[in-house]
Amino acid sequence: MLQKADGQSLALHKRIFASVEGFAPLPAVAMRVMDMTAEPDTMAVELETVLQGDVSLVAAVLKLANSAFCGFRRQVVSLRHALTLLGKSEVQSLVLSQVMFQAFKVTTGRQKALMTGVWRHSLECALAAECVAERCDIEDSVYFLGGML
């Protein structure tokens, strides 16, 4: 996908990623990815094929794979490599967060305050569900996602 070259082309890649961050994910692609990540036998190559239909989700996956949060030693430059490294659970969480972020993106006024409250409540429920799952010795991100929804 992206080839590591000189500093100038890397700067161009960063500008391109920054320009697509504001794009809303396509609902059909996001729903298909959510369905696929819930299936235990889905392969990275299958996810890659679906994700390639949405530039904002591709950028988000590559950005996460190259973030300090993941801490991989080398730069991740292909979507398939990023999907393999992150795993289905992380990709599922990322896609959900991208969709939710766009849904709650309101610029001003009373509606913004309302959506901020809903978002905060969803996050609190997600964290509470995650705590309950941990107390029950269950390690699965589905509880966090369920609480958020």
Secondary structure by P-SEA (a helix, b strand, c coil): ccccccaaaaaaaaaaaaaaccccccaaaaaaaaaaaacccccaaaaaaaacccaaaaaaaaaaaaccccccccccccaaaaaaaacaaaaaaaaaaaaaaaaacccccaaaaaaaaaaaaaaaaaaaaaaaaaaaccccaaaaaaaac
